[in-house]
Amino acid sequence: MSEKNIKTGARVILGAGLVFAGVSHLTSGRRAFRAQVPDWVPFKKDDTVVYSGVAEIALGSALLLAPRKYRADVGKVAGAFFTAVFPGNISQFVNKRSAFGLDSDKKRFIRLFFQPVLIWWAVKSTSVKHS
């Protein structure tokens, strides 16, 4: 399989995952996502979940549908989004909030290491190779 096909597959999987997660923010996962909203966020927890869900749907759709010339920019925006929501993962760990099967300190701690992977994935799967 070529590098181009791998990158395309990675981008499509990430985009579809974001759309799915965004829809979950608005439906079945809404309560669990509230567990991740840090107490210092100046909006109601439910509003924050809705806003971030809409953002995830938009980002996922852009990863799936953006023309090639915009993909690298979309990837950078997605990476920035994953960076911006990382405090929610930290908050879930620090405040010992169980959600999404993360019902122990160990599981919540291990999850923290996956956010940098998502950032890398977003940027790498959309990067333009320069010769």
N, C-alpha and C positions, 0 to 999 in steps of 0.2 A: 504494500500500500504506500502511496506517495505521501510526502509531507503535506502537500496541499489537501489531500483527502482526509488525512488525520486532523489537520487544523479545521477543516470544514465540519467534520463530524464533531469535534470538540466544541466548536462554536454553536452548532445546532443543538447539541445536548445541553449546553449551558443556557442557551436562549429558551429552550423548552422548559428546562428546570425552573428558570426565573418566572416564566409565565405561570407554570403550575403553582409555584410558591406564592406568587402574587394573588392568584385566584384563591388559594388557601387562606391568605390574609383576610379576604373578604367573606369567606364561607366557613368551612369546617375547622380550620386551624386558628380562627380568630382569637379564641380564648388563650390558646397556648402561646401565640405570638405576643400577647400582652405581658406574659411573664418575662419577656426579654427587654421590654421598654424600661430604660433607666428612670429612676424616680426624679432625676433632675431635668428631664425633658419637659419643656414648658407647655406641652399640649396634653390633653386627656389621652390616656393610654390607648383607648379604642380608636381615637382619631389618628394617633400616630401609626397604629397598625394599618388602618385604612389607607393613609397617605403613602406609607411605605409599600403597601400592596399594589397600589396604582403605579407607583414608580417601578416596581419589579415587573409588572405586566408591560409597561412601556419599554423598559430596558430589554427585557426578553424578546419582545416583538422587534425591537430595533436590531438586536443581534441576529435574529432570524431573517429580517427583511431588508436591512439597509444595503444600498448599493455598495459594491466593493470599495469605491473610493472613500466611503465614510466609515467603514468597518473599524479601522484602527482607532478613530476618534470615539466610536461607540464603545469599543473595548476599554479605552481609558476611562470613559464615564462610568462604565460598569465596575471597573476596578476601584474608582473613587467611591462609588456607592457601597461596595463591600467594605471599604475602609471606614466609611461614615457610619455603618451600622455595627461595626465591631464593638463599640462600647456596650451595645445591647448584649452581646455574648459575654462580655466581662461582667456586666451587671447580673446576668443570670447566674454566673459562677459565684460572684461575691455574695449575692443575696440568697444563694442556695434555693433558687426557684426551679422546680421540676417542670419540664415541658418537653415534648418530643422524645420521650424515653430517656431524657437526661435527668435521671433521678438520683444521681450520686455526685459527690464532689469530683471523683475521678473521671466520670463521663463528661461532666461539664468542663473540666480542665482540659481533657484531651481534645474536646471540640474546638477549643481556642486555637489550636494549631491548624485547623482546616480553613480558617478565614484567609490566611496568607496564600493558601493553595487556590482559593477562589479568585483572589486578586490576580495571581500569576496566570491562572487559566483564562480569565477575561482578557488580559493583555496579550498573552501569547497566542491564543486562538484567533485573534483579530489582527495581529501585527503583519506589517508588509515587509517582505524580505527584500532588502536592498543588495544589489550585486556590486 
